[in-house]
Amino acid sequence: MSEMATKKSDSHSTLISVEGMSCAGCVRSVETALSSVAGVHVASVNFASQTAAVVGVTPVDELIEAVRKAGYEAKPFENVSLTEQDEAIRRAFALSAGKSALALAGGLLLMADMYLSLLPGIGNNIAWSLIGLVVLAIMFLTGGHFFRGALAALQNRTATMDTLIALGTGTAWVYSMTVVLIPDVLPAESRHQFFEAALFVIGFVNLGKALETHARSRASLAIQRLFDLTPKFVTRISGGADELVPVEVLVHGDEVRVKPGDCLPVDGEVIDGYSSVDESMLTGESEALLKQSGSIVRAGTVNLDGSLIIRAEGVGAETLLAGMVRLITEAQNSKPRIARLVDQISAVFVPAVILLAILTATLWALYGPEPVLSYSLVTGMSVLIIACPCALGLAIPMSVMVGLGRAATDGLLVRNSEVLQTAANLTMVVLDKTGTITRGEPVVVRSEGVDEKSLSLALGLEILSEHPLAKAIVDYGMDKNISAADVTGFESHVGGGVTGRVGTQNVALGSEVFLRLHGAENFPLPVKDVGSVVYLMIEQDVVGYFLLQDAIREDAAAAVAEMKEKGVRVVMLSGDRREVAAQVAEKVGIEEVFAGLLPEDKLGQIRLWQSQGEIVGMVGDGINDAAALSAADVGFAMGEGTDIAMESADITLLGESLGGIARSIYLSRRIVRNIRQNLIAAFAYNILLIPVAAGILFPFTGLLINPALAGFAMAMSSVSVVFNAGRLRFA
């Protein structure tokens, strides 16, 4: 194995929290800093959640140091309690609102002086020098983070929103102090001070940031609240006695008692008791499920009416719930394809704005009316401040963060946000039959030519297999009190059957196609009933068969109809016999059926459709679906399917409902539409208001945007993007 292959095989995903990012330019700076660290393969920063996801082999300390050198603070990401998060949000909002109030109050006082003459005249240099120093103190107290951020960006040879705010307000203060201290260097008609404008800009930007951060945090908190479901203390059964212990001390094999109304603390198997369990927080399905001895239960679900004793099989980070949290967090930090274009624009946006502001100020100074310096300063400041790319940086990650959180509440786990654009444009959905359209829990309804001895041979083989049909045959044999024969040389052939040896005899179980490939020629027992047929072959003789039938999911027909209503072509691919697949397809409303397929046939069919221009979604649940799931443009895995199918899929349906497919398509379309709305709003805001701030309407209307109004407009653009994305919570 090459060195590069070794490195990639050792890669892991690391999540860190980043503080101090203010716009899309900051995102670019942090991603560049992380990507330049040795051992980092991929770095993706989410402005909305203020986190960075890094894939590579680099220690977290080196990642944090790289972020700090770029001018930002970083620390390992930690899941803290909802109470602590809620309190932190309140403190941050109060601090930002307080800073905003102080700056706005100072600006209002200075503005009131223009009309009420509350302060000494502008000719009183000593008084206005003191006022200027007070304004400077308020600027650094309420907006010092802008200046520190601008300095850090300068040191790293970049420019961000902080650069624009610092340049605009700093220029206003310096110009105003020039008017106070050395007015003679300026024409008499240009001797206007802009202290109040500097304070208003900082006040309005802080207010917008407070509202934006509060809304972002609330959206994130609402998502995390869904997963903060496991209890802090649990009742463990030890030595026959109950003891209350922290959930963190539980290990595999511990027995836990769960009372009515309690949340389940672990993944595990019920070993005693009978109850209804609400799994809606995991699957999105409201109907409670009955659980009894042998049932599998999941952490975070709610025990409703009975007492259960559970043997822990997944604890802490091993639970499905913890896996959901990790997957959603990583997906929220990934970027859809359209985000790459936005990143490229953001990289040059702020420098372009600075050049545009300089050009605007220069043109007004050369060709503007008197007082030219005042007009030059006002327009230059307004362009700097109104063009801050905050909304641009929030447009995509906010929609992704809220949208994927909403999907999770419906029992849909999206592995990567890139899949959203593809899922929104699906033209075809391909459904596997067994375990997808049907429940995947077939039962043997009849056997022919199978006596006790041959049933023992079949049982010996199938007891070693994990296929749903194998389980049905094992249950059938157990019900007849048949002992399983000892099998050696067992092999499972994906999509075909199983083989092995019992003593000196070669034994095989599988489909007709599979057994013919293994030398069988005689199939003397014609099968007329509709169902799945598993033939038993001893040496080269087919001695009998098992007929199995599977129940169709209750909502399958409705789900197929809903997909068709959305303009999606629905097709069935099945490895089962044509007549079985056709009967199931007819019941659920699918007209196109391809049956008797091996895994490679399914893969080839999907690639054929893709070559014809179809955007294909594949839904499956078994090992034999893994290749097709990977090849499809979007792979959907049933949540109760095999791990390899879920690993190969882009979207996992945690519930048993096929309605999740249509729901995935609907949500993907809503998220993509929301992203486009946000981007249009962000770009339109800049495209329309930058020329207005530069004074394009002045010759016709005499209208100029005051820098304070520019700050307010910029802040509200960010808030509008955040609240528009927040609508996805109710999609």
VOGU-3710 file (C-alpha; in Angstrom, 3 decimals, decimal comma):
1> msematkksd> 0,000/0,000/0,000  1,305/3,458/-0,904  2,085/6,094/1,694  -0,842/8,222/0,508  -3,229/5,286/0,717  -2,021/4,564/4,212  -2,619/8,150/5,265  -6,149/8,166/3,880  -6,961/4,880/5,551  -5,914/6,378/8,884
11> shstlisveg> -7,926/9,551/8,356  -10,524/10,596/10,863  -13,006/13,441/11,100  -12,371/16,151/13,696  -14,853/18,847/14,648  -13,668/22,113/16,217  -15,479/25,253/17,325  -14,264/28,511/15,793  -14,872/31,925/17,356  -14,555/35,330/15,744
21> mscagcvrsv> -15,819/34,629/12,217  -17,952/37,477/10,921  -18,525/36,834/7,217  -17,858/34,615/4,211  -14,334/36,026/3,970  -13,568/34,676/7,438  -14,793/31,244/6,365  -12,383/31,325/3,446  -9,495/32,381/5,710  -10,128/29,595/8,228
31> etalssvagv> -10,533/26,941/5,523  -7,307/28,074/3,858  -5,453/27,988/7,188  -6,712/24,471/7,998  -6,116/23,121/4,491  -2,488/24,261/4,618  -1,747/22,090/7,675  0,180/18,912/6,865  -2,019/15,821/7,043  -5,317/17,610/6,341
41> hvasvnfasq> -7,225/16,131/3,392  -10,436/18,174/3,558  -11,463/21,194/5,662  -14,981/22,600/5,636  -16,162/25,540/7,754  -19,808/26,223/8,630  -20,355/29,930/9,288  -23,855/29,332/10,656  -22,766/26,874/13,357  -19,301/28,446/13,821
51> taavvgvtpv> -17,629/25,054/13,461  -15,048/23,439/11,207  -14,976/19,789/10,126  -11,539/18,477/9,203  -10,758/15,098/7,634  -7,148/13,973/7,936  -4,486/12,645/10,287  -3,533/15,925/11,967  -3,754/16,217/15,791  -6,441/18,624/16,989
61> delieavrka> -3,838/20,849/18,724  -2,199/21,616/15,379  -5,562/22,472/13,841  -6,390/24,852/16,676  -2,989/26,526/16,378  -3,494/27,032/12,638  -6,841/28,718/13,253  -5,315/30,967/15,914  -2,514/32,018/13,563  -5,213/33,009/11,082
71> gyeakpfenv> -6,597/35,408/13,696  -9,464/33,377/15,178  -10,028/31,436/18,377  -10,657/27,691/18,264  -11,221/24,776/20,610  -12,346/21,149/20,335  -16,082/20,889/19,730  -17,999/19,837/22,826  -21,619/18,865/23,281  -22,679/20,732/26,407
81> slteqdeair> -26,025/20,430/28,136  -29,003/22,266/26,723  -29,295/24,288/29,925  -25,708/25,522/29,573  -26,221/26,279/25,902  -29,412/28,165/26,608  -27,696/30,227/29,289  -24,748/30,948/26,977  -27,144/32,153/24,267  -28,860/34,474/26,743
91> rafalsagks> -25,540/35,911/27,926  -24,257/36,436/24,384  -27,471/38,122/23,311  -27,525/40,358/26,383  -23,891/41,362/25,800  -24,404/42,160/22,111  -27,672/43,979/22,793  -26,013/45,959/25,583  -23,158/47,006/23,295  -25,646/47,964/20,620
101> alalagglll> -27,711/50,011/23,081  -24,643/51,902/24,327  -23,443/52,761/20,818  -26,910/53,756/19,627  -27,516/55,862/22,736  -24,269/57,747/22,094  -25,215/58,262/18,454  -28,705/59,489/19,359  -27,271/61,997/21,837  -24,922/63,405/19,211
111> madmylsllp> -27,724/63,517/16,635  -30,037/65,277/19,093  -27,339/67,904/19,610  -27,636/68,899/15,953  -31,193/70,057/16,610  -31,200/70,941/20,315  -27,623/72,257/20,790  -27,150/70,232/23,970  -23,354/70,205/23,681  -20,795/73,008/23,269
121> gignniawsl> -20,325/74,480/19,798  -18,002/72,758/17,327  -15,501/75,574/17,789  -14,845/74,482/21,392  -11,815/72,320/20,666  -11,271/71,123/24,240  -14,866/69,994/24,758  -15,096/68,256/21,390  -11,686/66,656/21,862  -13,039/65,097/25,061
131> iglvvlaimf> -16,229/64,117/23,237  -14,094/62,548/20,497  -12,161/60,530/23,086  -15,419/59,399/24,704  -16,694/58,343/21,266  -13,443/56,448/20,670  -13,825/54,695/24,024  -17,408/53,708/23,162  -16,275/52,510/19,725  -13,668/50,206/21,206
141> ltgghffrga> -15,904/49,089/24,054  -18,796/48,198/21,752  -16,951/47,492/18,501  -13,426/46,563/19,509  -13,909/43,109/18,033  -14,281/44,673/14,579  -10,924/46,409/14,882  -9,176/43,348/16,338  -10,616/41,221/13,545  -9,499/43,729/10,925
151> laalqnrtat> -5,975/43,792/12,364  -5,787/39,987/12,373  -7,018/39,908/8,766  -4,383/42,485/7,791  -1,646/40,418/9,446  -2,811/37,420/7,402  -3,087/39,522/4,234  -6,828/39,034/3,910  -9,867/41,253/4,227  -13,174/40,490/5,952
161> mdtlialgtg> -16,340/42,176/7,108  -14,379/43,449/10,120  -12,052/45,210/7,679  -14,956/47,076/6,099  -16,512/48,098/9,425  -13,158/49,152/10,898  -12,239/51,164/7,787  -15,609/52,883/7,618  -15,982/53,826/11,280  -12,283/54,489/11,770
171> tawvysmtvv> -12,247/56,877/8,827  -15,333/58,667/10,178  -13,665/59,152/13,591  -10,321/60,329/12,141  -12,072/62,793/9,827  -14,183/64,092/12,708  -11,136/64,575/14,941  -9,431/66,413/12,070  -12,415/68,781/11,991  -12,069/69,293/15,767
181> lipdvlpaes> -8,281/69,644/16,096  -7,001/71,050/12,801  -10,030/72,382/10,926  -7,927/74,693/8,769  -6,673/71,788/6,655  -10,234/71,292/5,395  -12,417/73,626/3,360  -14,929/75,477/5,541  -17,922/73,855/3,843  -16,521/70,343/4,575
191> rhqffeaalf> -16,012/70,806/8,312  -18,687/68,351/9,468  -18,029/65,735/12,128  -19,319/62,150/11,780  -18,966/60,852/15,339  -22,648/59,876/15,446  -22,360/57,991/12,134  -19,511/55,847/13,489  -21,509/55,010/16,607  -24,708/54,304/14,668
201> vigfvnlgka> -22,876/51,924/12,323  -21,385/49,963/15,223  -24,694/50,002/17,078  -26,754/48,760/14,149  -24,223/46,109/13,136  -24,094/44,850/16,728  -27,880/44,806/16,865  -28,054/42,826/13,633  -25,370/40,431/14,856  -27,235/39,966/18,143
211> letharsras> -30,471/39,089/16,361  -28,655/36,937/13,812  -26,620/35,032/16,394  -29,658/34,546/18,606  -31,680/33,139/15,714  -28,785/30,929/14,556  -28,207/29,609/18,048  -31,881/28,935/18,588  -32,043/27,001/15,314  -29,003/24,961/16,330
221> laiqrlfdlt> -30,396/24,466/19,836  -33,703/23,252/18,466  -31,829/20,596/16,481  -29,632/19,524/19,392  -32,648/19,338/21,698  -33,901/16,487/19,541  -30,857/14,460/20,485  -30,479/15,333/24,145  -32,866/12,522/24,934  -30,979/10,016/27,043
231> pkfvtrisgg> -31,340/10,255/30,836  -28,416/11,316/33,003  -29,006/8,530/35,547  -30,307/5,000/35,001  -31,424/2,043/37,079  -28,891/-0,766/36,671  -29,641/-4,266/37,943  -26,624/-5,581/39,809  -26,603/-8,747/41,882  -30,387/-8,873/41,700
241> adelvpvevl> -30,751/-5,395/43,208  -31,505/-2,037/41,556  -28,975/0,782/41,804  -29,082/4,316/40,405  -25,905/5,050/38,417  -24,758/7,687/35,884  -25,406/6,600/32,314  -21,684/7,046/31,543  -20,706/4,001/33,660  -22,815/1,515/31,693
251> vhgdevrvkp> -20,956/-1,141/29,695  -21,901/-3,913/27,288  -23,977/-6,609/28,943  -25,337/-4,438/31,773  -29,005/-4,992/32,545  -31,060/-1,812/32,862  -34,583/-1,342/34,178  -36,678/1,248/32,335  -39,900/2,441/33,973  -42,990/3,796/32,203
261> gdclpvdgev> -42,413/7,342/30,955  -38,605/7,065/30,992  -36,296/7,545/28,022  -34,244/4,502/27,087  -30,551/5,073/27,922  -28,939/2,456/25,640  -29,372/0,409/22,499  -30,113/-3,156/23,439  -32,387/-6,179/23,584  -35,430/-6,533/25,800
271> idgyssvdes> -34,919/-9,548/28,064  -38,024/-9,105/30,201  -41,200/-7,041/30,161  -43,849/-5,830/27,743  -44,480/-2,222/26,732  -45,182/0,295/23,980  -42,245/2,456/22,908  -42,470/5,806/21,134  -39,682/5,930/18,514  -40,895/9,093/16,775
281> mltgeseall> -37,819/11,093/17,787  -35,692/8,665/15,771  -37,976/7,589/12,940  -40,446/10,464/12,601  -43,313/7,948/12,861  -45,835/8,682/15,589  -47,257/5,176/16,066  -45,910/3,469/19,198  -44,367/0,010/18,736  -44,889/-2,997/20,984
291> kqsgsivrag> -41,719/-4,313/22,611  -41,280/-7,619/24,405  -38,584/-10,178/25,116  -36,256/-10,360/22,109  -37,209/-6,931/20,728  -34,497/-4,423/19,835  -34,782/-0,958/21,398  -32,859/2,269/20,833  -31,468/4,944/23,126  -33,494/8,151/23,182
301> tvnldgslii> -36,877/6,503/22,569  -39,611/6,718/25,219  -41,038/3,788/27,154  -44,754/4,526/27,442  -46,730/2,140/29,585  -44,854/-0,933/30,813  -41,645/-1,805/32,610  -38,764/-3,232/30,582  -35,455/-4,855/31,430  -32,879/-4,286/28,701
311> raegvgaetl> -29,477/-5,840/28,080  -27,138/-3,068/26,893  -25,561/-3,715/23,483  -24,734/-0,132/22,466  -23,740/2,480/25,049  -22,551/6,074/24,862  -21,030/6,921/21,486  -21,999/3,462/20,133  -25,749/4,106/20,121  -27,753/4,850/17,000
321> lagmvrlite> -28,657/8,205/18,557  -24,994/9,180/18,982  -24,316/8,081/15,421  -27,151/10,312/14,241  -25,658/13,295/16,070  -22,243/12,702/14,494  -23,675/12,165/11,032  -25,890/15,261/11,129  -23,083/17,434/12,505  -20,731/16,293/9,746
331> aqnskpriar> -23,443/16,711/7,101  -24,207/20,243/8,294  -20,532/21,126/7,895  -20,369/19,751/4,369  -21,070/22,029/1,433  -23,379/21,585/-1,548  -21,834/22,203/-4,959  -23,288/25,695/-5,249  -21,334/26,728/-2,122  -18,037/26,368/-3,965
341> lvdqisavfv> -19,035/29,151/-6,352  -20,006/31,348/-3,405  -16,633/30,639/-1,775  -14,840/31,770/-4,912  -16,881/34,978/-5,012  -16,296/35,620/-1,301  -12,538/35,328/-1,773  -12,473/38,476/-3,933  -15,591/40,237/-2,682  -14,191/42,275/0,215
351> pavillailt> -11,061/43,467/-1,632  -13,302/44,451/-4,542  -15,563/46,423/-2,202  -12,586/48,283/-0,721  -11,406/49,236/-4,211  -14,946/50,280/-5,131  -15,198/52,456/-2,000  -11,885/54,138/-2,831  -13,044/54,706/-6,411  -16,369/56,127/-5,202
361> atlwalygpe> -14,700/58,501/-2,764  -12,201/59,613/-5,414  -14,875/60,318/-8,025  -16,924/62,344/-5,549  -13,812/64,258/-4,485  -13,007/65,079/-8,125  -16,445/65,684/-9,590  -18,886/66,018/-6,702  -20,579/69,246/-5,538  -19,443/71,173/-2,499
371> pvlsyslvtg> -18,646/70,167/0,134  -16,775/67,527/-1,882  -14,836/66,059/1,032  -17,993/65,470/3,051  -19,759/63,841/0,122  -16,661/61,807/-0,648  -16,428/60,533/2,914  -20,154/59,754/3,230  -20,337/57,759/-0,016  -17,070/55,922/0,599
381> msvliiacpc> -18,162/54,934/4,113  -21,623/53,876/2,930  -20,184/51,605/0,219  -17,800/49,975/2,713  -20,501/49,292/5,261  -23,494/48,397/3,103  -21,486/45,815/1,131  -20,478/43,615/4,080  -20,919/39,996/2,906  -22,531/38,687/6,109
391> alglaipmsv> -25,722/37,591/4,362  -23,681/35,908/1,629  -21,785/33,853/4,220  -25,006/32,772/5,944  -27,132/32,068/2,879  -26,138/28,422/2,340  -25,020/27,080/5,753  -28,136/28,343/7,539  -30,437/26,587/5,065  -28,357/23,397/5,263
401> mvglgraatd> -28,182/23,440/9,066  -31,894/23,996/9,620  -32,999/21,796/6,725  -30,945/18,769/7,764  -32,160/19,203/11,328  -35,721/19,152/10,045  -34,973/16,019/8,019  -33,606/14,334/11,138  -36,850/14,965/13,016  -38,618/13,062/10,233
411> gllvrnsevl> -36,270/10,100/10,564  -34,130/10,986/7,536  -30,366/10,916/7,958  -28,566/12,763/5,166  -24,903/11,762/4,985  -23,679/14,834/3,083  -25,318/18,105/2,076  -24,012/17,654/-1,490  -26,740/15,084/-2,012  -29,456/17,706/-1,497
421> qtaanltmvv> -29,102/19,252/-4,946  -29,140/15,816/-6,572  -32,118/14,549/-4,548  -34,056/17,686/-5,467  -33,590/16,836/-9,176  -34,287/13,083/-9,143  -36,125/11,887/-12,236  -36,312/8,203/-11,262  -36,526/6,167/-8,071  -35,600/2,479/-8,234
431> ldktgtitrg> -37,021/0,245/-5,508  -35,717/-3,125/-4,411  -38,514/-5,521/-3,448  -37,556/-7,602/-0,434  -37,073/-5,504/2,688  -37,956/-2,312/0,837  -41,425/-2,562/-0,703  -42,058/-5,596/1,458  -41,201/-5,855/5,133  -38,295/-8,170/4,518
441> epvvvrsegv> -39,656/-10,657/7,037  -40,853/-13,546/4,866  -42,243/-16,748/6,280  -42,256/-20,265/4,845  -45,814/-21,024/3,786  -45,064/-24,439/2,312  -42,262/-26,867/1,529  -42,190/-29,657/-1,023  -39,850/-32,651/-1,170  -38,201/-31,707/2,122
451> dekslslalg> -38,183/-34,425/4,792  -36,749/-34,192/8,308  -33,245/-35,192/7,198  -33,030/-32,697/4,319  -34,646/-30,007/6,485  -31,854/-30,584/9,016  -29,300/-30,034/6,236  -31,076/-26,842/5,128  -31,297/-25,620/8,706  -27,560/-26,204/9,206
461> leilsehpla> -26,783/-23,976/6,231  -29,295/-21,202/6,808  -28,543/-20,821/10,489  -25,145/-19,454/9,375  -26,679/-16,914/6,961  -28,024/-13,422/7,726  -30,398/-13,196/4,756  -34,115/-12,630/5,608  -35,095/-15,749/3,652  -32,580/-17,760/5,670
471> kaivdygmdk> -34,127/-16,557/8,930  -37,555/-17,660/7,720  -36,281/-21,163/6,936  -34,530/-21,351/10,318  -37,769/-20,352/12,082  -39,638/-22,931/10,020  -37,222/-25,692/11,049  -37,193/-24,633/14,701  -40,995/-24,703/14,815  -40,799/-28,340/13,742
481> nisaadvtgf> -38,176/-29,082/16,446  -35,578/-30,054/13,847  -31,923/-30,004/14,888  -29,484/-28,254/12,597  -26,852/-30,393/10,907  -23,162/-29,521/11,393  -21,943/-27,618/8,339  -18,364/-27,042/7,218  -17,015/-24,881/4,405  -19,985/-22,515/4,576
491> eshvgggvtg> -20,063/-19,786/1,902  -22,607/-17,055/1,258  -22,963/-15,988/-2,369  -24,362/-12,464/-2,592  -27,660/-12,360/-4,435  -27,690/-16,122/-5,075  -27,631/-18,496/-2,147  -25,451/-20,456/0,274  -23,266/-23,542/-0,011  -21,507/-25,881/2,405
501> rvgtqnvalg> -20,700/-29,460/3,301  -22,443/-31,807/5,711  -20,169/-34,744/6,209  -19,186/-35,787/2,679  -22,192/-34,229/0,979  -22,210/-30,893/-0,843  -25,336/-28,949/0,019  -26,668/-25,736/-1,508  -29,722/-23,528/-1,054  -30,722/-20,728/-3,385
511> sevflrlhga> -32,566/-19,537/-6,446  -32,977/-21,544/-9,641  -30,466/-19,320/-11,454  -27,903/-19,787/-8,680  -28,256/-23,560/-8,519  -28,026/-23,924/-12,308  -24,706/-22,042/-12,108  -23,647/-24,721/-9,584  -24,506/-27,653/-11,833  -28,160/-28,382/-11,084
521> enfplpvkdv> -30,189/-29,503/-14,074  -33,291/-31,171/-12,747  -36,035/-28,969/-11,263  -38,793/-31,596/-11,132  -41,097/-29,643/-8,854  -42,915/-26,886/-10,763  -43,854/-23,950/-8,561  -47,230/-22,387/-9,332  -47,830/-20,346/-6,192  -46,703/-16,753/-6,093
531> gsvvylmieq> -43,888/-16,281/-3,640  -40,138/-16,565/-3,238  -38,747/-20,044/-3,859  -35,577/-21,368/-2,263  -34,438/-24,693/-3,733  -32,461/-27,294/-1,769  -29,740/-29,149/-3,699  -27,803/-32,128/-2,332  -24,810/-32,908/-4,534  -26,284/-32,196/-8,007
541> dvvgyfllqd> -29,877/-33,167/-7,203  -32,590/-30,604/-6,405  -34,584/-32,494/-3,805  -37,186/-29,894/-2,874  -37,979/-26,282/-2,217  -39,376/-23,815/0,309  -42,084/-21,360/-0,727  -41,907/-18,060/1,131  -44,129/-15,026/1,031  -43,536/-11,523/2,326
551> airedaaaav> -45,949/-8,826/3,500  -46,054/-5,509/1,637  -45,512/-2,382/3,724  -48,825/-0,687/4,503  -47,820/2,680/3,080  -45,962/1,394/-0,006  -48,768/2,146/-2,477  -49,295/5,637/-1,046  -45,544/6,330/-1,174  -45,322/5,239/-4,813
561> aemkekgvrv> -48,315/7,418/-5,706  -46,765/10,412/-3,926  -43,487/10,009/-5,817  -45,373/9,861/-9,107  -47,237/13,052/-8,172  -43,853/14,739/-7,790  -43,002/13,776/-11,366  -40,662/10,927/-10,432  -40,579/7,700/-12,451  -40,807/4,657/-10,134
571> vmlsgdrrev> -39,275/1,293/-11,114  -38,779/-2,025/-9,300  -35,590/-4,085/-9,554  -35,754/-7,502/-7,910  -33,743/-10,670/-7,730  -36,971/-12,612/-7,234  -39,000/-14,475/-9,847  -40,907/-12,429/-12,426  -44,358/-13,514/-11,265  -43,582/-12,697/-7,616
581> aaqvaekvgi> -42,162/-9,277/-8,421  -45,030/-8,511/-10,825  -47,651/-9,328/-8,210  -46,039/-7,045/-5,630  -45,549/-4,262/-8,183  -49,206/-4,425/-9,212  -50,361/-4,073/-5,617  -48,310/-0,906/-5,035  -48,875/0,713/-8,429  -45,511/0,173/-10,151
591> eevfagllpe> -45,735/-0,469/-13,890  -42,044/-1,052/-14,701  -40,637/-4,266/-13,208  -37,260/-5,939/-13,782  -37,013/-9,327/-12,060  -34,589/-12,229/-11,687  -31,626/-9,871/-11,413  -28,246/-10,537/-9,850  -26,502/-7,645/-8,014  -24,378/-6,898/-11,073
601> dklgqirlwq> -27,539/-6,781/-13,192  -29,043/-4,125/-10,906  -25,818/-2,151/-11,105  -25,748/-2,377/-14,895  -29,390/-1,317/-15,207  -28,816/1,787/-13,072  -25,762/2,756/-15,117  -27,777/2,277/-18,326  -30,480/4,665/-17,099  -27,851/7,190/-16,026
611> sqgeivgmvg> -26,284/7,047/-19,494  -29,735/7,910/-20,871  -29,834/11,085/-18,798  -31,877/9,881/-15,833  -30,981/11,091/-12,318  -31,498/7,880/-10,365  -32,324/7,278/-6,717  -31,947/3,683/-5,499  -33,699/2,294/-2,410  -32,496/-0,945/-0,820
621> dgindaaals> -31,751/-2,685/2,434  -29,417/-5,629/1,864  -25,813/-6,514/1,052  -26,868/-7,294/-2,511  -28,055/-3,661/-2,862  -24,778/-2,053/-1,746  -23,231/-1,768/-5,226  -26,410/-0,309/-6,740  -26,793/2,116/-3,829  -23,249/3,356/-4,357
631> aadvgfamge> -23,684/3,721/-8,121  -27,006/5,579/-7,921  -27,003/9,370/-7,924  -28,757/9,166/-4,551  -28,792/5,983/-2,467  -31,577/5,451/0,083  -31,139/2,737/2,735  -33,902/1,359/4,930  -32,879/1,969/8,542  -33,480/-1,602/9,650
641> gtdiamesad> -31,320/-2,885/6,791  -27,746/-4,098/6,918  -24,887/-1,857/8,030  -23,156/-2,173/4,651  -26,289/-0,924/2,859  -26,517/2,071/5,228  -22,807/2,819/4,743  -23,281/2,765/0,963  -26,305/5,079/1,014  -26,577/8,861/0,948
651> itllgeslgg> -29,848/8,998/2,894  -30,975/6,536/5,552  -34,693/6,110/6,297  -34,741/5,305/10,009  -38,391/4,322/10,042  -40,090/1,469/8,220  -42,030/3,833/5,979  -41,343/4,279/2,264  -42,979/7,676/2,628  -39,555/8,879/3,724
661> iarsiylsrr> -38,387/8,774/0,089  -40,986/11,273/-1,094  -40,373/13,286/2,058  -36,633/13,348/1,273  -37,305/14,616/-2,232  -39,720/17,249/-0,927  -37,333/18,481/1,780  -34,392/18,520/-0,626  -36,386/20,679/-3,011  -37,410/22,999/-0,174
671> ivrnirqnli> -33,832/23,305/1,094  -32,405/23,976/-2,364  -35,174/26,525/-3,030  -34,433/28,180/0,317  -30,720/28,348/-0,523  -31,537/30,010/-3,833  -33,854/32,490/-2,121  -31,116/33,392/0,344  -28,481/33,753/-2,367  -30,779/35,867/-4,535
681> aafaynilli> -31,571/38,065/-1,534  -27,900/38,408/-0,580  -26,685/39,167/-4,103  -29,641/41,403/-4,926  -29,040/43,357/-1,739  -25,446/44,092/-2,749  -26,130/44,598/-6,454  -28,948/47,061/-5,774  -27,694/48,944/-2,735  -23,976/49,331/-3,470
691> pvaagilfpf> -24,696/51,664/-6,429  -27,246/53,541/-4,318  -24,691/53,913/-1,528  -22,180/55,165/-4,100  -24,645/57,940/-4,997  -25,993/56,824/-8,364  -29,419/58,323/-7,545  -28,043/61,636/-6,293  -28,117/63,447/-9,675  -31,813/62,576/-10,064
701> tgllinpala> -33,204/62,615/-6,531  -30,555/64,199/-4,352  -30,615/60,952/-2,324  -27,576/59,648/-0,476  -27,566/56,769/1,980  -26,306/57,838/5,380  -23,572/55,477/6,734  -25,757/54,794/9,773  -28,624/53,701/7,517  -26,153/51,606/5,530
711> gfamamssvs> -25,157/49,818/8,738  -28,794/49,162/9,593  -29,547/47,826/6,095  -26,509/45,543/6,171  -27,501/44,149/9,561  -31,082/43,526/8,485  -29,955/41,674/5,349  -28,235/39,076/7,532  -31,220/38,803/9,841  -33,585/38,295/6,895
721> vvfnagrlrf> -31,447/35,416/5,571  -31,382/33,739/8,981  -35,127/34,012/9,473  -35,849/32,816/5,937  -33,750/29,701/6,591  -35,576/29,260/9,898  -38,809/28,660/7,976  -37,458/25,226/7,049  -38,066/24,101/10,625  -41,780/24,038/9,740
731> a> -41,430/22,481/6,270
//
